[in-house]
């Protein structure tokens, strides 16, 4: 059985997966392996290698998020960067996501409580959740 709703606050480094089930919220975090330290290490090896490593790590990050999203009916992606749009472009190429409603909203940096409130507000006003 698919869970109903998940909101994800994300940027290029972290994704906060906020699951909403029967009014209860649970947060999990997925972290990109392409950290600032890794960028510093690979930059010394050259721009091309850094770019290749960054693309590879970013794709692995998006695929880890996508693997979780397959279990939901509705997904809200929000956050301050273009990471959410990049993720949606990857999801559009995968037919597993054809029947999953995915919405994108711009949002700045938020505390965990603000993220929870944002997700709860979005799904309660868009779906009149029961």
VEXZATI-449303 format. One record per residue: residue number from 1; residue in one letter; x, y negated, z of N, C-alpha, C, O, CB in turn. Coordinates in Angstrom, 2 decimals, always signed. Glycine has a CB too. Layout:
N
   n res   neast  nnorth     nup  caeast canorth    caup   ceast  cnorth     cup   oeast  onorth     oup  cbeast cbnorth    cbup
 NUM   A       X       Y       Z       X       Y       Z       X       Y       Z       X       Y       Z       X       Y       Z
...
//
This chain:
130
   n res   neast  nnorth     nup  caeast canorth    caup   ceast  cnorth     cup   oeast  onorth     oup  cbeast cbnorth    cbup
   1   X   +0.85   +1.20   +0.00   +0.00   +0.00   +0.00   +0.88   -1.24   +0.00   +1.79   -1.38   +0.82   -0.96   -0.01   +1.23
   2   X   +0.61   -2.12   -0.91   +1.38   -3.36   -0.98   +0.96   -4.31   +0.12   -0.23   -4.48   +0.41   +1.20   -4.03   -2.34
   3   X   +1.96   -4.92   +0.74   +1.65   -5.98   +1.69   +1.15   -7.16   +0.86   +1.40   -7.22   -0.34   +2.91   -6.38   +2.58
   4   X   +0.45   -8.07   +1.49   -0.16   -9.13   +0.70   +0.77  -10.29   +0.37   +1.03  -10.56   -0.80   -1.34   -9.65   +1.41
   5   X   +1.26  -10.96   +1.39   +1.89  -12.26   +1.15   +3.31  -12.36   +1.69   +3.63  -11.85   +2.76   +1.06  -13.33   +1.77
   6   X   +4.16  -13.03   +0.90   +5.50  -13.34   +1.37   +5.90  -14.72   +0.85   +5.69  -15.05   -0.31   +6.52  -12.25   +0.92
   7   X   +6.49  -15.50   +1.73   +7.05  -16.78   +1.35   +8.55  -16.69   +1.49   +9.05  -16.09   +2.45   +6.47  -17.94   +2.21
   8   X   +9.28  -17.28   +0.55  +10.74  -17.23   +0.63  +11.30  -18.63   +0.48  +11.20  -19.26   -0.57  +11.31  -16.31   -0.46
   9   X  +11.92  -19.11   +1.58  +12.67  -20.36   +1.50  +14.06  -19.93   +1.06  +14.70  -19.09   +1.70  +12.70  -21.16   +2.89
  10   X  +14.53  -20.52   -0.06  +15.82  -20.07   -0.56  +16.63  -21.19   -1.18  +16.10  -22.17   -1.69  +15.64  -18.98   -1.56
  11   X  +17.94  -21.00   -1.10  +18.87  -21.80   -1.88  +19.84  -20.79   -2.49  +19.53  -19.59   -2.53  +19.61  -22.91   -1.00
  12   X  +20.99  -21.23   -2.96  +21.90  -20.28   -3.61  +22.67  -19.40   -2.62  +23.35  -18.46   -3.03  +22.88  -21.03   -4.46
  13   X  +22.57  -19.70   -1.33  +23.35  -18.96   -0.33  +22.50  -18.04   +0.53  +22.95  -16.95   +0.89  +24.08  -19.93   +0.54
  14   X  +21.28  -18.45   +0.87  +20.43  -17.70   +1.79  +18.99  -17.65   +1.31  +18.50  -18.58   +0.68  +20.48  -18.31   +3.19
  15   X  +18.34  -16.55   +1.60  +16.91  -16.43   +1.35  +16.25  -15.99   +2.65  +16.59  -14.95   +3.20  +16.59  -15.43   +0.18
  16   X  +15.31  -16.79   +3.14  +14.55  -16.46   +4.35  +13.22  -15.89   +3.90  +12.35  -16.63   +3.44  +14.35  -17.72   +5.29
  17   X  +13.05  -14.58   +4.03  +11.84  -13.89   +3.60  +10.86  -13.87   +4.75  +11.10  -13.24   +5.78  +12.16  -12.44   +3.11
  18   X   +9.75  -14.57   +4.57   +8.77  -14.72   +5.64   +7.50  -13.98   +5.23   +6.74  -14.43   +4.39   +8.47  -16.23   +5.92
  19   X   +7.31  -12.82   +5.86   +6.17  -11.97   +5.54   +4.99  -12.37   +6.42   +5.13  -12.55   +7.63   +6.51  -10.47   +5.73
  20   X   +3.85  -12.50   +5.79   +2.62  -12.85   +6.50   +1.66  -11.67   +6.39   +1.16  -11.35   +5.31   +1.97  -14.16   +5.92
  21   X   +1.42  -11.01   +7.54   +0.53   -9.86   +7.57   -0.46  -10.05   +8.70   -0.07  -10.14   +9.86   +1.32   -8.53   +7.74
  22   X   -1.73  -10.10   +8.37   -2.79  -10.28   +9.37   -2.49  -11.41  +10.35   -2.70  -11.28  +11.55   -3.00   -8.98  +10.13
  23   X   -1.98  -12.52   +9.81   -1.71  -13.68  +10.64   -0.37  -13.65  +11.36   +0.07  -14.68  +11.86   -2.78  -13.83  +11.64
  24   X   +0.28  -12.48  +11.42   +1.59  -12.38  +12.08   +2.69  -12.66  +11.06   +2.55  -12.36   +9.87   +1.79  -10.97  +12.71
  25   X   +3.80  -13.24  +11.54   +4.90  -13.58  +10.64   +6.16  -12.86  +11.07   +6.46  -12.74  +12.26   +5.13  -15.08  +10.62
  26   X   +6.89  -12.38  +10.08   +8.16  -11.73  +10.33   +9.17  -12.27   +9.33   +8.87  -12.36   +8.14   +8.04  -10.18  +10.24
  27   X  +10.36  -12.62   +9.79  +11.39  -13.19   +8.91  +12.58  -12.26   +8.79  +13.07  -11.72   +9.78  +11.84  -14.56   +9.43
  28   X  +13.03  -12.08   +7.55  +14.27  -11.36   +7.28  +15.12  -12.32   +6.44  +14.59  -13.18   +5.75  +14.02   -9.97   +6.52
  29   X  +16.43  -12.16   +6.51  +17.31  -13.04   +5.75  +18.22  -12.22   +4.84  +18.82  -11.23   +5.26  +18.16  -13.92   +6.70
  30   X  +18.30  -12.65   +3.58  +19.24  -12.07   +2.62  +20.27  -13.16   +2.34  +19.91  -14.29   +2.04  +18.53  -11.57   +1.28
  31   X  +21.55  -12.80   +2.44  +22.62  -13.77   +2.25  +23.39  -13.41   +0.99  +23.74  -12.25   +0.77  +23.56  -13.81   +3.48
  32   X  +23.65  -14.42   +0.16  +24.46  -14.21   -1.04  +25.88  -13.87   -0.63  +26.40  -14.44   +0.33  +24.43  -15.45   -1.96
  33   X  +26.51  -12.96   -1.35  +27.89  -12.61   -1.04  +28.87  -13.66   -1.56  +30.04  -13.66   -1.17  +28.24  -11.25   -1.62
  34   X  +28.40  -14.54   -2.43  +29.29  -15.56   -2.98  +29.30  -16.75   -2.04  +28.60  -17.74   -2.25  +28.86  -15.98   -4.41
  35   X  +30.10  -16.64   -1.00  +30.18  -17.68   +0.02  +31.16  -18.77   -0.38  +31.87  -18.64   -1.38  +30.60  -17.07   +1.36
  36   X  +31.19  -19.83   +0.37  +32.13  -20.93   +0.14  +33.57  -20.42   +0.22  +34.42  -20.81   -0.58  +31.90  -22.07   +1.16
  37   X  +33.84  -19.54   +1.20  +35.20  -18.99   +1.35  +35.59  -18.18   +0.12  +36.72  -18.26   -0.35  +35.29  -18.12   +2.61
  38   X  +34.64  -17.40   -0.39  +34.92  -16.58   -1.56  +35.20  -17.48   -2.77  +36.07  -17.18   -3.59  +33.75  -15.63   -1.86
  39   X  +34.47  -18.58   -2.88  +34.68  -19.53   -3.96  +36.10  -20.09   -3.89  +36.78  -20.21   -4.91  +33.64  -20.68   -3.89
  40   X  +36.54  -20.43   -2.68  +37.89  -20.96   -2.49  +38.94  -19.93   -2.91  +39.94  -20.28   -3.54  +38.11  -21.37   -1.02
  41   X  +38.71  -18.66   -2.57  +39.68  -17.61   -2.93  +39.73  -17.39   -4.44  +40.81  -17.29   -5.02  +39.32  -16.30   -2.23
  42   X  +38.58  -17.32   -5.08  +38.57  -17.01   -6.51  +38.96  -18.21   -7.35  +39.42  -18.04   -8.48  +37.21  -16.52   -6.93
  43   X  +38.79  -19.42   -6.84  +39.15  -20.61   -7.60  +40.65  -20.62   -7.88  +41.10  -21.13   -8.91  +38.72  -21.89   -6.85
  44   X  +41.43  -20.07   -6.95  +42.88  -20.02   -7.14  +43.26  -19.07   -8.27  +44.34  -19.18   -8.85  +43.57  -19.60   -5.84
  45   X  +42.37  -18.13   -8.58  +42.64  -17.17   -9.67  +42.23  -17.73  -11.02  +42.51  -17.12  -12.06  +41.91  -15.86   -9.40
  46   X  +41.56  -18.87  -11.02  +41.18  -19.47  -12.29  +39.68  -19.68  -12.38  +38.88  -18.95  -11.79  +41.64  -18.62  -13.43
  47   X  +39.33  -20.70  -13.14  +37.94  -21.10  -13.31  +37.08  -19.98  -13.90  +35.97  -19.74  -13.44  +37.86  -22.35  -14.19
  48   X  +37.60  -19.31  -14.92  +36.82  -18.28  -15.60  +36.50  -17.11  -14.66  +35.37  -16.63  -14.62  +37.58  -17.77  -16.84
  49   X  +37.50  -16.67  -13.92  +37.26  -15.57  -12.99  +36.27  -15.97  -11.91  +35.41  -15.18  -11.52  +38.58  -15.11  -12.35
  50   X  +36.39  -17.21  -11.42  +35.46  -17.68  -10.40  +34.03  -17.68  -10.95  +33.10  -17.23  -10.28  +35.86  -19.09   -9.91
  51   X  +33.87  -18.18  -12.17  +32.54  -18.24  -12.76  +31.95  -16.84  -12.94  +30.78  -16.61  -12.64  +32.58  -18.97  -14.12
  52   X  +32.77  -15.90  -13.42  +32.30  -14.52  -13.60  +31.90  -13.89  -12.27  +30.86  -13.24  -12.18  +33.38  -13.67  -14.28
  53   X  +32.72  -14.09  -11.26  +32.43  -13.52   -9.94  +31.16  -14.15   -9.37  +30.31  -13.46   -8.81  +33.62  -13.74   -8.96
  54   X  +31.04  -15.47   -9.53  +29.86  -16.17   -9.02  +28.60  -15.64   -9.70  +27.60  -15.38   -9.03  +29.99  -17.68   -9.24
  55   X  +28.63  -15.48  -11.02  +27.46  -14.97  -11.74  +27.10  -13.55  -11.27  +25.93  -13.24  -11.06  +27.72  -14.97  -13.27
  56   X  +28.11  -12.72  -11.10  +27.89  -11.34  -10.67  +27.28  -11.30   -9.27  +26.30  -10.59   -9.03  +29.21  -10.54  -10.70
  57   X  +27.85  -12.08   -8.34  +27.36  -12.11   -6.97  +25.95  -12.72   -6.90  +25.11  -12.25   -6.14  +28.32  -12.91   -6.07
  58   X  +25.71  -13.77   -7.70  +24.40  -14.42   -7.70  +23.34  -13.45   -8.22  +22.23  -13.39   -7.68  +24.42  -15.71   -8.56
  59   X  +23.66  -12.70   -9.26  +22.72  -11.73   -9.81  +22.41  -10.64   -8.78  +21.26  -10.22   -8.65  +23.27  -11.10  -11.10
  60   X  +23.42  -10.19   -8.05  +23.21   -9.17   -7.01  +22.29   -9.73   -5.92  +21.42   -9.02   -5.41  +24.57   -8.72   -6.40
  61   X  +22.48  -10.99   -5.57  +21.64  -11.68   -4.57  +20.18  -11.73   -5.04  +19.27  -11.40   -4.28  +22.16  -13.13   -4.32
  62   X  +19.97  -12.13   -6.29  +18.61  -12.21   -6.83  +17.97  -10.83   -6.92  +16.78  -10.68   -6.66  +18.62  -12.87   -8.21
  63   X  +18.76   -9.82   -7.28  +18.21   -8.47   -7.38  +17.82   -7.92   -6.01  +16.85   -7.17   -5.89  +19.23   -7.53   -8.06
  64   X  +18.58   -8.29   -4.97  +18.23   -7.86   -3.61  +16.89   -8.47   -3.20  +16.07   -7.81   -2.57  +19.35   -8.26   -2.60
  65   X  +16.68   -9.73   -3.56  +15.40  -10.38   -3.26  +14.28   -9.73   -4.08  +13.21   -9.44   -3.55  +15.47  -11.91   -3.56
  66   X  +14.54   -9.51   -5.35  +13.54   -8.91   -6.24  +13.09   -7.54   -5.74  +11.91   -7.20   -5.82  +14.09   -8.79   -7.67
  67   X  +14.02   -6.76   -5.21  +13.69   -5.42   -4.71  +12.64   -5.51   -3.59  +11.77   -4.65   -3.49  +14.95   -4.70   -4.19
  68   X  +12.73   -6.54   -2.77  +11.76   -6.73   -1.69  +10.41   -7.20   -2.26   +9.36   -6.76   -1.80  +12.30   -7.76   -0.67
  69   X  +10.46   -8.08   -3.24   +9.23   -8.70   -3.77   +8.29   -7.71   -4.45   +7.09   -7.96   -4.55   +9.59   -9.78   -4.75
  70   X   +8.81   -6.59   -4.91   +7.97   -5.59   -5.58   +6.87   -5.07   -4.67   +5.89   -4.49   -5.15   +8.83   -4.43   -6.07
  71   X   +7.02   -5.26   -3.36   +6.05   -4.74   -2.40   +4.93   -5.71   -2.06   +4.14   -5.43   -1.17   +6.76   -4.36   -1.14
  72   X   +4.85   -6.84   -2.74   +3.87   -7.87   -2.39   +2.95   -8.19   -3.56   +3.29   -7.97   -4.72   +4.59   -9.14   -1.93
  73   X   +1.77   -8.73   -3.23   +0.81   -9.16   -4.24   +1.02  -10.61   -4.62   +0.86  -10.99   -5.78   -0.62   -8.96   -3.75
  74   X   +1.40  -11.43   -3.62   +1.60  -12.86   -3.87   +2.88  -13.33   -3.21   +3.19  -12.97   -2.08   +0.40  -13.68   -3.36
  75   X   +3.62  -14.16   -3.97   +4.92  -14.63   -3.52   +4.98  -16.15   -3.66   +4.61  -16.71   -4.69   +6.06  -13.95   -4.33
  76   X   +5.46  -16.80   -2.62   +5.71  -18.24   -2.65   +7.21  -18.44   -2.52   +7.81  -18.04   -1.52   +4.93  -18.99   -1.51
  77   X   +7.83  -19.06   -3.53   +9.26  -19.39   -3.48   +9.38  -20.89   -3.25   +8.79  -21.68   -3.99  +10.00  -18.97   -4.81
  78   X  +10.13  -21.28   -2.24  +10.29  -22.70   -1.97  +11.69  -22.96   -1.44  +12.33  -22.08   -0.87   +9.23  -23.19   -0.98
  79   X  +12.15  -24.18   -1.62  +13.49  -24.55   -1.16  +14.02  -25.72   -1.96  +13.37  -26.21   -2.88  +14.44  -23.37   -1.26
  80   X  +15.24  -26.18   -1.60  +15.77  -27.43   -2.15  +16.52  -27.30   -3.49  +16.74  -28.32   -4.15  +16.68  -28.02   -1.17
  81   X  +16.90  -26.11   -3.90  +17.75  -25.99   -5.11  +16.99  -25.32   -6.25  +15.81  -24.98   -6.12  +19.03  -25.18   -4.79
  82   X  +17.69  -25.12   -7.37  +17.11  -24.43   -8.53  +17.16  -22.91   -8.39  +16.75  -22.20   -9.30  +17.83  -24.84   -9.80
  83   X  +17.65  -22.42   -7.26  +17.77  -20.96   -7.08  +16.43  -20.27   -7.30  +16.37  -19.19   -7.89  +18.31  -20.64   -5.68
  84   X  +15.34  -20.88   -6.80  +14.02  -20.26   -6.94  +13.62  -20.15   -8.41  +13.00  -19.16   -8.81  +12.96  -21.07   -6.16
  85   X  +13.97  -21.15   -9.22  +13.65  -21.10  -10.66  +14.50  -20.05  -11.36  +14.02  -19.34  -12.25  +13.87  -22.49  -11.31
  86   X  +15.76  -19.95  -10.97  +16.65  -18.93  -11.55  +16.11  -17.54  -11.23  +16.13  -16.65  -12.08  +18.10  -19.09  -11.02
  87   X  +15.64  -17.35   -9.99  +15.08  -16.06   -9.60  +13.84  -15.75  -10.43  +13.69  -14.62  -10.90  +14.73  -16.06   -8.10
  88   X  +12.95  -16.72  -10.61  +11.73  -16.50  -11.39  +12.06  -16.10  -12.82  +11.40  -15.23  -13.39  +10.86  -17.77  -11.39
  89   X  +13.08  -16.71  -13.42  +13.48  -16.35  -14.77  +13.91  -14.89  -14.85  +13.62  -14.21  -15.83  +14.61  -17.25  -15.26
  90   X  +14.60  -14.41  -13.83  +15.00  -13.00  -13.79  +13.77  -12.11  -13.61  +13.65  -11.07  -14.26  +16.02  -12.76  -12.64
  91   X  +12.84  -12.52  -12.73  +11.65  -11.72  -12.48  +10.77  -11.61  -13.73  +10.14  -10.58  -13.96  +10.84  -12.32  -11.33
  92   X  +10.72  -12.67  -14.53   +9.88  -12.68  -15.73  +10.32  -11.61  -16.73   +9.51  -11.14  -17.53   +9.91  -14.05  -16.40
  93   X  +11.59  -11.23  -16.68  +12.11  -10.22  -17.60  +11.82   -8.80  -17.14  +12.04   -7.85  -17.88  +13.61  -10.40  -17.77
  94   X  +11.32   -8.65  -15.91  +11.07   -7.34  -15.31   +9.56   -7.12  -15.21   +8.86   -7.85  -14.51  +11.75   -7.23  -13.91
  95   X   +9.07   -6.11  -15.90   +7.62   -5.87  -15.95   +7.04   -5.40  -14.62   +5.81   -5.36  -14.48   +7.31   -4.84  -17.01
  96   X   +7.88   -5.05  -13.64   +7.37   -4.72  -12.31   +6.64   -5.90  -11.68   +5.83   -5.74  -10.77   +8.52   -4.26  -11.40
  97   X   +6.95   -7.10  -12.18   +6.40   -8.31  -11.57   +5.22   -8.90  -12.36   +4.73   -9.98  -12.02   +7.49   -9.35  -11.44
  98   X   +4.78   -8.20  -13.39   +3.69   -8.71  -14.23   +2.40   -8.98  -13.45   +1.68   -9.92  -13.76   +3.40   -7.73  -15.35
  99   X   +2.11   -8.16  -12.44   +0.86   -8.30  -11.68   +1.05   -8.93  -10.31   +0.17   -8.83   -9.45   +0.22   -6.96  -11.52
 100   X   +2.18   -9.59  -10.11   +2.45  -10.27   -8.85   +2.37  -11.77   -9.11   +3.03  -12.29  -10.00   +3.85   -9.86   -8.25
 101   X   +1.55  -12.45   -8.32   +1.40  -13.89   -8.45   +2.59  -14.57   -7.78   +2.82  -14.39   -6.58   +0.05  -14.39   -7.84
 102   X   +3.36  -15.35   -8.56   +4.54  -16.02   -8.02   +4.39  -17.52   -8.22   +4.16  -17.99   -9.34   +5.84  -15.49   -8.70
 103   X   +4.52  -18.26   -7.13   +4.38  -19.72   -7.15   +5.68  -20.35   -6.67   +6.33  -19.83   -5.77   +3.17  -20.18   -6.26
 104   X   +6.06  -21.47   -7.28   +7.27  -22.21   -6.89   +6.86  -23.56   -6.33   +6.04  -24.27   -6.92   +8.25  -22.37   -8.09
 105   X   +7.45  -23.92   -5.18   +7.24  -25.24   -4.58   +8.59  -25.81   -4.18   +9.45  -25.09   -3.66   +6.28  -25.16   -3.34
 106   X   +8.78  -27.10   -4.42  +10.00  -27.75   -3.95   +9.86  -28.07   -2.47   +8.80  -28.47   -2.01  +10.30  -29.05   -4.76
 107   X  +10.94  -27.87   -1.73  +10.96  -28.18   -0.30  +12.40  -28.42   +0.11  +13.32  -27.84   -0.47  +10.32  -27.01   +0.55
 108   X  +12.58  -29.27   +1.09  +13.93  -29.57   +1.56  +14.39  -28.55   +2.59  +13.82  -27.47   +2.72  +13.98  -30.96   +2.15
 109   X  +15.43  -28.92   +3.31  +15.91  -28.08   +4.42  +14.82  -28.03   +5.47  +14.17  -29.04   +5.75  +17.26  -28.63   +5.02
 110   X  +14.61  -26.86   +6.05  +13.55  -26.69   +7.04  +14.03  -25.79   +8.17  +14.87  -24.91   +7.98  +12.29  -26.10   +6.40
 111   X  +13.49  -26.04   +9.36  +13.73  -25.12  +10.47  +12.89  -23.87  +10.24  +12.03  -23.85   +9.37  +13.38  -25.79  +11.84
 112   X  +13.15  -22.85  +11.01  +12.37  -21.62  +10.88  +10.89  -21.88  +11.15  +10.02  -21.36  +10.44  +12.90  -20.53  +11.84
 113   X  +10.59  -22.69  +12.18   +9.20  -23.02  +12.48   +8.53  -23.77  +11.33   +7.37  -23.51  +11.01   +9.11  -23.86  +13.75
 114   X   +9.26  -24.69  +10.70   +8.71  -25.42   +9.55   +8.47  -24.48   +8.38   +7.46  -24.61   +7.68   +9.67  -26.56   +9.13
 115   X   +9.38  -23.53   +8.16   +9.20  -22.54   +7.09   +7.94  -21.72   +7.34   +7.14  -21.50   +6.44  +10.44  -21.62   +6.97
 116   X   +7.77  -21.26   +8.57   +6.59  -20.45   +8.92   +5.31  -21.25   +8.70   +4.34  -20.74   +8.14   +6.67  -19.97  +10.40
 117   X   +5.31  -22.51   +9.15   +4.13  -23.35   +8.98   +3.83  -23.58   +7.50   +2.67  -23.56   +7.10   +4.33  -24.70   +9.68
 118   X   +4.86  -23.79   +6.70   +4.71  -24.01   +5.25   +4.06  -22.79   +4.59   +3.13  -22.93   +3.80   +6.09  -24.31   +4.60
 119   X   +4.56  -21.61   +4.93   +4.03  -20.36   +4.35   +2.59  -20.13   +4.79   +1.73  -19.81   +3.97   +4.91  -19.16   +4.76
 120   X   +2.33  -20.29   +6.08   +0.98  -20.07   +6.62   +0.00  -21.04   +5.97   -1.09  -20.65   +5.55   +0.97  -20.24   +8.16
 121   X   +0.39  -22.31   +5.89   -0.46  -23.35   +5.28   -0.74  -23.04   +3.81   -1.88  -23.13   +3.36   +0.21  -24.73   +5.41
 122   X   +0.30  -22.68   +3.08   +0.14  -22.39   +1.65   -0.86  -21.25   +1.43   -1.81  -21.40   +0.67   +1.50  -22.02   +1.02
 123   X   -0.64  -20.14   +2.09   -1.52  -18.99   +1.85   -2.91  -19.18   +2.42   -3.87  -18.63   +1.87   -0.90  -17.74   +2.44
 124   X   -3.07  -19.93   +3.50   -4.41  -20.12   +4.03   -5.22  -21.06   +3.13   -6.42  -20.88   +2.98   -4.34  -20.68   +5.47
 125   X   -4.57  -22.07   +2.54   -5.33  -22.98   +1.68   -5.52  -22.42   +0.28   -6.52  -22.73   -0.37   -4.62  -24.33   +1.60
 126   X   -4.61  -21.60   -0.20   -4.73  -21.07   -1.57   -5.57  -19.82   -1.66   -6.10  -19.50   -2.73   -3.37  -20.78   -2.12
 127   X   -5.72  -19.11   -0.57   -6.41  -17.83   -0.65   -7.55  -17.64   +0.34   -8.25  -16.64   +0.29   -5.44  -16.75   -0.46
 128   X   -7.72  -18.57   +1.22   -8.69  -18.38   +2.31   -8.54  -16.99   +2.86   -9.46  -16.18   +2.85  -10.15  -18.62   +1.83
 129   X   -7.32  -16.74   +3.37   -6.93  -15.40   +3.84   -7.90  -14.82   +4.85   -8.54  -15.53   +5.63   -5.56  -15.46   +4.46
 130   X   -7.99  -13.50   +4.80   -8.81  -12.83   +5.78   -8.02  -11.79   +6.50   -8.55  -11.11   +7.37  -10.01  -12.21   +5.14
//
